[in-house]
Amino acid sequence: MAKKVRAPEDPDRRLDKLAAEGHASKSAPQLQGAEMVLQRDARRWEISEGLDFVMSHDAELLTGLEDA
């Protein structure tokens, strides 16, 4: 499904330049940027879930390490 993205003038102009220099479409760097944001968010979620798991399953161990 095609979506139209409205960008402020300066980033839009810079995307035009990047696309022309790379002989690619303007949407290519937009898609790469969106993918980077999605990957970063997924990684944050994975880390948060991992920490939650450790805190709930190893709370006693962590308390013991605190006192050591």
C-alpha positions as CSV (number, residue, x, y, z in Angstrom):
1,M,0.0,0.0,0.0
2,A,1.4,3.4,-1.0
3,K,1.6,6.1,1.6
4,K,2.4,9.8,1.0
5,V,4.8,11.3,3.6
6,R,4.8,15.0,4.1
7,A,8.2,16.3,5.2
8,P,9.2,19.8,6.2
9,E,10.9,21.8,3.5
10,D,14.5,21.3,4.6
11,P,14.4,17.5,5.1
12,D,12.5,17.2,1.9
13,R,15.1,19.1,0.0
14,R,17.8,17.0,1.5
15,L,16.0,13.8,0.6
16,D,15.8,15.1,-3.0
17,K,19.5,15.7,-3.0
18,L,20.3,12.3,-1.4
19,A,18.0,10.5,-3.9
20,A,19.7,12.3,-6.9
21,E,23.2,11.5,-5.6
22,G,22.4,7.9,-5.0
23,H,20.4,7.4,-8.2
24,A,17.5,6.1,-6.1
25,S,14.0,7.1,-5.2
26,K,13.3,9.5,-2.5
27,S,11.2,6.8,-0.7
28,A,14.3,4.5,-0.3
29,P,15.9,6.5,2.5
30,Q,12.5,7.1,4.1
31,L,11.9,3.3,4.2
32,Q,15.4,2.8,5.6
33,G,14.8,5.3,8.3
34,A,11.4,3.8,9.2
35,E,13.1,0.4,9.4
36,M,15.8,1.7,11.7
37,V,13.2,3.2,14.0
38,L,11.2,0.0,14.1
39,Q,14.3,-2.1,14.8
40,R,15.3,0.3,17.6
41,D,11.9,0.1,19.1
42,A,11.9,-3.7,18.9
43,R,15.3,-3.9,20.6
44,R,14.1,-1.6,23.4
45,W,11.1,-3.9,23.9
46,E,13.3,-7.0,24.0
47,I,15.6,-5.4,26.5
48,S,12.7,-4.3,28.7
49,E,11.2,-7.8,28.5
50,G,14.5,-9.3,29.4
51,L,14.9,-7.0,32.4
52,D,11.4,-7.7,33.6
53,F,12.1,-11.5,33.4
54,V,15.3,-11.2,35.4
55,M,13.7,-9.0,38.0
56,S,10.8,-11.4,38.5
57,H,12.7,-14.7,38.3
58,D,15.9,-13.7,40.0
59,A,14.7,-11.2,42.6
60,E,16.1,-13.2,45.5
61,L,19.5,-13.6,43.8
62,L,19.7,-9.9,43.1
63,T,18.8,-9.0,46.7
64,G,21.6,-11.3,47.8
65,L,24.0,-9.6,45.5
66,E,22.9,-6.2,46.9
67,D,23.9,-7.3,50.3
68,A,27.3,-8.8,49.3
